[in-house]
Amino acid sequence: MAIDRQKTETVHWHAVFTASRAEKKVRDRLEELGMECFLPVQTVLRQWTYRKSRVVVPVIAGLVFVRVSRQEQVKVLQTKGVVAFLRLKGEAGAAVIPDKQMEDFRFLLDFSEEAVEMTNENIKAGDLVRVVKGSLRGMEGELIRHKGVTKVLVRIDMLGCAMVSIPASFVEKLNK
């Protein structure tokens, strides 16, 4: 079903705000409707009073990504737990997230051995680099120093940046 839809209608990635702590339920409901969804999650170590436990948590709280056509946006909004689409200031309609940015973000989450950190700080552009060693080999991004640590950064318009620590020797500068 999804393959036929993609051939006839233009589909784009959008960010959807969810009710508090409802990200996984919203993802499941949208997938039941046959929509392509992405909920970025990672495992973190949480400390309680007497014990530590590994917990799977969303990377971006209250947000699920969905790839739909303009016509399907109504179905998304009618889904229980969905609050609204991310919109750009002064523009009508849901903000579109470019496919390349989503691919880079998903690659970073899939292959990073360390926790991915999201930030919306105004980070200055650094050198464009390609990772040449390690599990993120082939990924392109910006090399920055954030709080004294070398990181590779992937920008996601409207949402900020995803960053992961990486040794500087694992990257090569791109000539762009």
KOLVEX-384006 format. One record per residue (C-alpha): residue number from 0; x, y, z; residue in one letter. Coordinates in steps of 0.001 Angstrom, whole numbers, plus 500000, padded with zeros to 6 digits. Layout:
% KOLVEX-384006
+-----+--------+--------+--------+------+
| seq |     xx |     yy |     zz | type |
+-----+--------+--------+--------+------+
| NUM |      X |      Y |      Z |    A |
...
+-----+--------+--------+--------+------+
***
This chain:
% KOLVEX-384006
+-----+--------+--------+--------+------+
| seq |     xx |     yy |     zz | type |
+-----+--------+--------+--------+------+
|   0 | 500000 | 500000 | 500000 |    M |
|   1 | 502708 | 502487 | 500946 |    A |
|   2 | 504610 | 501842 | 497701 |    I |
|   3 | 501594 | 502700 | 495514 |    D |
|   4 | 500911 | 505853 | 497548 |    R |
|   5 | 504471 | 507075 | 497112 |    Q |
|   6 | 504288 | 506680 | 493338 |    K |
|   7 | 501133 | 508779 | 492965 |    T |
|   8 | 501505 | 511415 | 495685 |    E |
|   9 | 504433 | 513480 | 496888 |    T |
|  10 | 505384 | 512470 | 500409 |    V |
|  11 | 507631 | 514428 | 502765 |    H |
|  12 | 509012 | 514019 | 506260 |    W |
|  13 | 507289 | 516116 | 508923 |    H |
|  14 | 507694 | 516438 | 512683 |    A |
|  15 | 504587 | 515819 | 514797 |    V |
|  16 | 504197 | 517000 | 518387 |    F |
|  17 | 502662 | 514397 | 520703 |    T |
|  18 | 500957 | 514439 | 524063 |    A |
|  19 | 503322 | 514136 | 527009 |    S |
|  20 | 505065 | 510731 | 527114 |    R |
|  21 | 502904 | 509408 | 524250 |    A |
|  22 | 505590 | 509133 | 521562 |    E |
|  23 | 505657 | 505325 | 521337 |    K |
|  24 | 501856 | 505012 | 521305 |    K |
|  25 | 501545 | 507658 | 518582 |    V |
|  26 | 504211 | 505895 | 516490 |    R |
|  27 | 502381 | 502571 | 516864 |    D |
|  28 | 499003 | 504097 | 515941 |    R |
|  29 | 500420 | 505819 | 512852 |    L |
|  30 | 502124 | 502599 | 511739 |    E |
|  31 | 498798 | 500746 | 512141 |    E |
|  32 | 497369 | 503259 | 509649 |    L |
|  33 | 500128 | 502262 | 507197 |    G |
|  34 | 502180 | 505444 | 507551 |    M |
|  35 | 505964 | 505543 | 507570 |    E |
|  36 | 507112 | 506806 | 510979 |    C |
|  37 | 510350 | 507313 | 512814 |    F |
|  38 | 510734 | 507699 | 516560 |    L |
|  39 | 514380 | 508325 | 517455 |    P |
|  40 | 515156 | 506436 | 520680 |    V |
|  41 | 518288 | 505514 | 522585 |    Q |
|  42 | 519135 | 503502 | 525661 |    T |
|  43 | 520350 | 505498 | 528652 |    V |
|  44 | 521420 | 504526 | 532143 |    L |
|  45 | 519055 | 505940 | 534789 |    R |
|  46 | 519844 | 506115 | 538495 |    Q |
|  47 | 517108 | 505512 | 541031 |    W |
|  48 | 517565 | 505534 | 544790 |    T |
|  49 | 518968 | 502029 | 545146 |    Y |
|  50 | 519505 | 500819 | 541626 |    R |
|  51 | 520556 | 501677 | 538105 |    K |
|  52 | 518635 | 500586 | 535058 |    S |
|  53 | 518901 | 500904 | 531289 |    R |
|  54 | 515855 | 502634 | 529839 |    V |
|  55 | 514845 | 503289 | 526217 |    V |
|  56 | 513886 | 506963 | 525873 |    V |
|  57 | 513044 | 509251 | 522941 |    P |
|  58 | 515963 | 511381 | 521748 |    V |
|  59 | 513564 | 514304 | 521266 |    I |
|  60 | 510770 | 514272 | 523839 |    A |
|  61 | 507278 | 514865 | 522478 |    G |
|  62 | 508194 | 514466 | 518807 |    L |
|  63 | 507612 | 511755 | 516181 |    V |
|  64 | 508617 | 511986 | 512524 |    F |
|  65 | 506121 | 510899 | 509877 |    V |
|  66 | 506464 | 510683 | 506075 |    R |
|  67 | 503110 | 511506 | 504527 |    V |
|  68 | 501430 | 513342 | 501683 |    S |
|  69 | 499440 | 516527 | 502156 |    R |
|  70 | 496176 | 514554 | 501994 |    Q |
|  71 | 497305 | 512164 | 504750 |    E |
|  72 | 498115 | 514994 | 507166 |    Q |
|  73 | 494455 | 515113 | 508216 |    V |
|  74 | 494571 | 511429 | 509234 |    K |
|  75 | 497711 | 512118 | 511249 |    V |
|  76 | 496041 | 514990 | 513116 |    L |
|  77 | 493015 | 512792 | 513875 |    Q |
|  78 | 495236 | 510165 | 515515 |    T |
|  79 | 494892 | 509967 | 519285 |    K |
|  80 | 497923 | 511502 | 521004 |    G |
|  81 | 498922 | 513782 | 518115 |    V |
|  82 | 498885 | 517458 | 519079 |    V |
|  83 | 500052 | 519297 | 515942 |    A |
|  84 | 502554 | 519389 | 513105 |    F |
|  85 | 505716 | 521430 | 513498 |    L |
|  86 | 505240 | 524670 | 511558 |    R |
|  87 | 507569 | 527445 | 510523 |    L |
|  88 | 506768 | 530899 | 511864 |    K |
|  89 | 504658 | 532861 | 509420 |    G |
|  90 | 503999 | 529910 | 507101 |    E |
|  91 | 500850 | 527891 | 506621 |    A |
|  92 | 501102 | 524130 | 506565 |    G |
|  93 | 503420 | 521609 | 508136 |    A |
|  94 | 507161 | 522198 | 507935 |    A |
|  95 | 508966 | 519824 | 505558 |    V |
|  96 | 512172 | 518139 | 506707 |    I |
|  97 | 514446 | 517356 | 503735 |    P |
|  98 | 515045 | 513647 | 503039 |    D |
|  99 | 518854 | 514080 | 503221 |    K |
| 100 | 518650 | 515530 | 506745 |    Q |
| 101 | 516427 | 512656 | 507890 |    M |
| 102 | 518786 | 510091 | 506314 |    E |
| 103 | 521802 | 511628 | 508074 |    D |
| 104 | 519943 | 511815 | 511398 |    F |
| 105 | 518794 | 508184 | 511170 |    R |
| 106 | 522297 | 507035 | 510208 |    F |
| 107 | 523765 | 508895 | 513189 |    L |
| 108 | 521278 | 507256 | 515556 |    L |
| 109 | 521646 | 503775 | 514062 |    D |
| 110 | 525433 | 503579 | 514083 |    F |
| 111 | 526587 | 505810 | 516918 |    S |
| 112 | 528104 | 503878 | 519793 |    E |
| 113 | 527610 | 506830 | 522150 |    E |
| 114 | 524478 | 508700 | 523159 |    A |
| 115 | 523302 | 511277 | 520633 |    V |
| 116 | 522824 | 514719 | 522114 |    E |
| 117 | 520242 | 517149 | 520734 |    M |
| 118 | 520837 | 520878 | 521069 |    T |
| 119 | 519163 | 523984 | 519733 |    N |
| 120 | 522081 | 526221 | 520696 |    E |
| 121 | 523300 | 528582 | 518002 |    N |
| 122 | 526340 | 526543 | 517012 |    I |
| 123 | 528641 | 528161 | 514471 |    K |
| 124 | 529376 | 526234 | 511312 |    A |
| 125 | 532630 | 524285 | 511374 |    G |
| 126 | 534561 | 522329 | 508797 |    D |
| 127 | 532570 | 519877 | 506724 |    L |
| 128 | 533925 | 516391 | 507368 |    V |
| 129 | 533397 | 512746 | 506463 |    R |
| 130 | 533840 | 510029 | 509069 |    V |
| 131 | 536470 | 507560 | 507797 |    V |
| 132 | 536788 | 505181 | 510771 |    K |
| 133 | 534465 | 503529 | 513223 |    G |
| 134 | 530801 | 502630 | 513110 |    S |
| 135 | 529800 | 505998 | 511576 |    L |
| 136 | 532119 | 505561 | 508560 |    R |
| 137 | 530758 | 507378 | 505501 |    G |
| 138 | 528574 | 509859 | 507379 |    M |
| 139 | 529053 | 513536 | 506556 |    E |
| 140 | 528553 | 516408 | 508972 |    G |
| 141 | 530294 | 519339 | 510631 |    E |
| 142 | 533234 | 519002 | 512979 |    L |
| 143 | 532834 | 521183 | 516061 |    I |
| 144 | 534128 | 521542 | 519592 |    R |
| 145 | 531232 | 521708 | 522042 |    H |
| 146 | 531979 | 522080 | 525748 |    K |
| 147 | 535593 | 521076 | 525088 |    G |
| 148 | 534768 | 517839 | 523253 |    V |
| 149 | 535199 | 517145 | 519519 |    T |
| 150 | 531861 | 516173 | 517990 |    K |
| 151 | 530317 | 515510 | 514612 |    V |
| 152 | 527152 | 517529 | 514168 |    L |
| 153 | 524188 | 516898 | 511863 |    V |
| 154 | 521884 | 519888 | 511407 |    R |
| 155 | 518141 | 519343 | 511180 |    I |
| 156 | 516373 | 522493 | 510034 |    D |
| 157 | 513739 | 523720 | 512504 |    M |
| 158 | 514797 | 521239 | 515223 |    L |
| 159 | 518397 | 522066 | 516012 |    G |
| 160 | 521366 | 519735 | 515811 |    C |
| 161 | 522189 | 516139 | 516642 |    A |
| 162 | 525728 | 515648 | 517941 |    M |
| 163 | 527898 | 512701 | 518849 |    V |
| 164 | 531417 | 512619 | 520298 |    S |
| 165 | 534066 | 511299 | 517948 |    I |
| 166 | 537874 | 511285 | 517916 |    P |
| 167 | 539254 | 513905 | 515522 |    A |
| 168 | 541406 | 511192 | 513906 |    S |
| 169 | 538228 | 509441 | 512715 |    F |
| 170 | 537328 | 512241 | 510265 |    V |
| 171 | 538685 | 513824 | 507107 |    E |
| 172 | 537927 | 517332 | 505875 |    K |
| 173 | 535721 | 517662 | 502794 |    L |
| 174 | 536578 | 520187 | 500089 |    N |
| 175 | 533184 | 521751 | 499431 |    K |
+-----+--------+--------+--------+------+
***
